[in-house]
């Protein structure tokens, strides 16, 4: 009853407030004219710092008004819970034009008259994938120029209220908010909304979405772009449609637009890699029955008669080779001739992807007016945190202005602490990987003793060998450790980057990116590197096994090779990360917003305001895109660094990315507050990281084919050691296994029982038999195979690198038509500006302005002629 009475009072209060009939879902001030560009919220928490917070807010809002912004406060009585105050901010025309010049914002001066490129003849086939023209290109294409207050007549200003888009407006207001002072504390000047958010003076600061995502706004002045994005882009049923990149850029800004352009292009390019990988997998599947190695292992007269040495010391028994029949058949799916082809293909595919992305990026830079935009211009303003924490000042040699700086000694101390912390966490990852290896060695012996016994000589299942059982459980354990370490390190990386006090936003993002990527690289890939390049390589031989910490015997590869284990490791870590990532991205914000969304649907819009609806959503922080890029770059590493072991990796990545685009768009459009628009002309430092991984992938795949797969030993046997011309690969298994005399076992290794009185056992290596004068030393075949492996690595690397660099040289970074259009636009823009200056000069001459001399008029005309000639 009490809650019902409270709700009735709330309704009465709301209806009393809303006599003016304006919808609370409006994005305008109470006058219905001035647009809300930003919203601040706060609560009266009645804490000890209440007076200090009141003073800060009063000073901050007073300084905002002095900067020209207009404020309107919604009392807490008008909010749904009766606790939250909302301060609505509007930037009038005078403020917008002042800061548009400061931020070098480009605005239209003339509609683009350059004819569009020739239509693709395949467009009719791609019609089902297309979106409506109004969605794909929401605005006409214009020639643009940086805004200048003195040349307002030059620009196409039809309506001052709509000339600057909402994303431009919120970017300008955010610029003011991050630099507005709010007083002096402890002798230091304090400023910036971020600091006020951190100390609890304000609880949130955000621009508004233009409408509800599931229906259009009633206000005819609303563009309903959020609704359009949801209907045409953010729903999973539209997964096959192209992305409305121009609308994304208009609504969210260039930085988010570039991310979705890159993700979409990456997904398109994955389609080719996925098709080729699937063909290679199918080749392995269809040739499985023809594989001579698995035939010999499964043959009772060959594999059934080969007695293998125990898999662990004392507890394990001798076992027959044919018990690994099924695992040897499945290993052929990934360890075949197609593996080599696919490894070379992916080395070239990576180059094509990076080069064609540069061309796509260049086209976007032209279409989005980012050609003359330099990241340094966007980031030349110092970070507010840097300005606040650096009390010492020195003269900038470029601007000749005094600006804060961090002393070299302080920088050195901070970098030392930062480097030590990163080194500690990387060491922690390596220690955890060693712990997983120890687990593998300890559990391997247990699995081996359970599955291999002299009574049945059959494993629990034909497929589940001790090696595979160990690999699966260790991979799952490793994945859990990876997730736990990630959770803690993300917070540590942000803390140490903040501690370094980077000078600009670009420096901050680059430093954080390198720290996070280094950690993630070691965290995600270390286990794969271990299985690919270390496991089974330092085993020793019966009677002289090698031990880790002189206690655990190093584990051996499956008789069919280590490649199937690398495939298992890669599949579990890659698929597990993708599934967990999508669950985390989709369900966590949905659950957090469930209550707020329920209120938004159940309350009439005149009772549940637009700023309250957005306040109940999650915050898309400054590092929101960083985590999206990081997730995709780690995936890129999986499909390039180890793709020779798993041709289906690009297919898994393709399916994930089709879902990822819609999950990212859905959560951004429906679950998060509208991010502040930001400019970017490229994917930044991630491009260099991708280039580095592309080069490293050639090396890793060459080593995987040479040392992890059995391809080179089989080829050496085929061409140099085979004695059967009719079936060159017959006898390979017997040739690849060396002989050990059981009586030579030391007590530490010798099994407790030998009921069938076996005399010899076999092991995977190329060593002389016990009756040879060079007993148990490597045979000449071992050195031939090693030489062949090294030669293969050198040849494959050189061939792929030569092709890569040739392809990169052949494909220009900027398309020829884009170059021509850029030059044409620059010429026409200069011509328009010169003609405008000439007209202004004529007016001054006619008005008798003594300063407008005839020589100045001639000079201006001459500059126009020179521009035409150029």
URSULRA-V370755 format. One record per pair of residues at least 6 apart in sequence whose C-alpha atoms are under 7 Angstrom apart, sorted by the first residue. I is the first residue (numbers start at 1). GAP is how many residues later the second one is. Records with the same first field share a line. If there is no record, write none. Layout:
I = GAP  GAP
This chain:
14 = 64  593
23 = 582  583
24 = 581  582  583  584  585  586
25 = 580  581  584  585
26 = 584
27 = 8  9  183  583
28 = 6  7  8
29 = 6  7
34 = 56
35 = 55
36 = 52  53  54
37 = 52  53  54  132  133  170
38 = 50  51  52  132  168  169  170
39 = 47  48  49  50  166  167  168
40 = 46  47  48  162  164  165  166
41 = 43  44  45  46  161  162  163  164
42 = 42  43  44  159  160  161
43 = 40  41  42
53 = 148
56 = 126  127
57 = 144
59 = 123  124
60 = 120  121  122
63 = 117  118
64 = 116
68 = 27
69 = 20  21  22  23
70 = 19  20  21
71 = 16  17  18  19
72 = 15  16  17
73 = 13  14  15
74 = 11  12  13
75 = 10  11
76 = 6  7  8  9
80 = 528
91 = 82
93 = 67
96 = 76
97 = 52
98 = 51
99 = 73
100 = 47
101 = 46  47
104 = 42  43
105 = 41  42
106 = 38  39  40  41
107 = 37  38  39  40
108 = 34  35  36  37  47  48
109 = 33  34  35  36  45  46  47
110 = 32  33  46
111 = 30  31  32
112 = 29  30  31
129 = 111  112  113
130 = 111  112
131 = 110  111
135 = 109  112
136 = 108  109  110  111
137 = 109  110
138 = 109
143 = 682  686
154 = 682
157 = 6
167 = 83  84  85  86  510
168 = 509
170 = 37  506  507
171 = 505  506  507
177 = 15  16
178 = 14  15  16  206
179 = 12  13  205
180 = 11  12
181 = 9  10  11
182 = 8  9
183 = 6  7
184 = 6
190 = 198
192 = 192
196 = 6
197 = 6  7
206 = 467  468
207 = 467  469
208 = 403  406  466
209 = 17  465
210 = 12  14  15  16
211 = 6  13  15  16
212 = 15
213 = 13  14  17  457
214 = 13
215 = 12
216 = 8  11
217 = 7
226 = 443
230 = 439
232 = 6
233 = 10  432
234 = 428  431  432
235 = 427  431
236 = 426
239 = 419  423
245 = 12  16
248 = 9
249 = 7  8
252 = 423  425
253 = 424  425  426
254 = 424  425  426
255 = 423  424  425
258 = 424  425
259 = 424
267 = 387  390
269 = 84
270 = 380  384
271 = 383
273 = 377
274 = 374  376  377
277 = 65  370  371  373
278 = 369  370
280 = 58  367
281 = 52  53  366  367
284 = 48  49  50  52
285 = 48
288 = 41  44  45
292 = 437  438
293 = 439  440
294 = 31  34  35
296 = 6  7  437
297 = 6  24  25  28
298 = 24  27
299 = 23
300 = 22
303 = 17  18  19
304 = 16  17  18
305 = 15
306 = 14  15
307 = 11  12  13  14  454  455
308 = 10  11  12  13  453  454  455
309 = 9  452  453  454
310 = 6  7  8  9
311 = 134  137
312 = 133
313 = 435  436  437  438
314 = 434  435  436  437  438
315 = 134  436  437
316 = 132  133  136  435
317 = 135  136  137  434
318 = 136
319 = 133  134  135  138
320 = 137
323 = 135  136  139
324 = 138  141
325 = 137
326 = 136  137
327 = 136
328 = 232
331 = 229  233
334 = 311  312
335 = 228  374
336 = 375
339 = 305
340 = 365
342 = 302
343 = 300  301  358
344 = 456
346 = 294
347 = 351  453
348 = 452  456
350 = 344
351 = 453  457
355 = 453  456  458
358 = 455
359 = 454  455  456
361 = 321
362 = 452
363 = 455
365 = 6  316
366 = 456
370 = 311
375 = 305
379 = 125  126  127
380 = 124
381 = 123
382 = 121  122
383 = 120  121  122
386 = 115  116  117
387 = 17
390 = 14  15  16
391 = 13
392 = 12  13
393 = 9  10  11  12
394 = 8  9  10  11
395 = 6  7  8
396 = 6  7
414 = 85  86
415 = 85
418 = 78
426 = 93
429 = 94
433 = 94
436 = 38  42
440 = 30  34
441 = 111  112  113  114
442 = 110
443 = 27
444 = 22  23  26
447 = 19
448 = 18
451 = 8  9  15
452 = 6  7
459 = 6
467 = 91
468 = 97
471 = 94  98
472 = 96
475 = 94  97  98
476 = 96
479 = 94
482 = 41  42
493 = 19  22  23
494 = 18
497 = 11  14  15
502 = 6
510 = 175
528 = 38  41  42
531 = 35
532 = 34  172  176
533 = 175
535 = 20  21  22
536 = 19  20  21
538 = 8
539 = 6  7  15  16  17
540 = 6
542 = 198  203
543 = 201  202  203  206
545 = 8
546 = 7  8
547 = 6  7
548 = 6
559 = 205
561 = 148  149
562 = 146  147
563 = 82  145  146
566 = 79
567 = 78  79
574 = 64
578 = 78
586 = 77  81
589 = 29  82
590 = 81
593 = 23  24  78
596 = 20
600 = 8  13
614 = 59
617 = 54  55  56
618 = 53  54  55
619 = 53  54
620 = 52  53  55
637 = 56
639 = 10  11
640 = 57
641 = 56  59  60
642 = 58  59
643 = 6
644 = 57  60  61
698 = 99
699 = 98
702 = 91  94  95
703 = 90
705 = 6
706 = 6  83  86  87
712 = 73  76  77
713 = 72
716 = 69
717 = 15
718 = 10  11
722 = 6  7
736 = 28  29  30
737 = 25  26  27  28  29
738 = 24  25  26  27  28  29  31
739 = 21  22  23  24  30
740 = 20  21  22  29  30
741 = 18  19  20  29
742 = 17  18  19
766 = 12  13  15  16
767 = 9  10  11  12
768 = 6  7  8  9  10  11
769 = 6  7
770 = 6
831 = 33
834 = 30
838 = 22
841 = 11  16
844 = 8
845 = 7
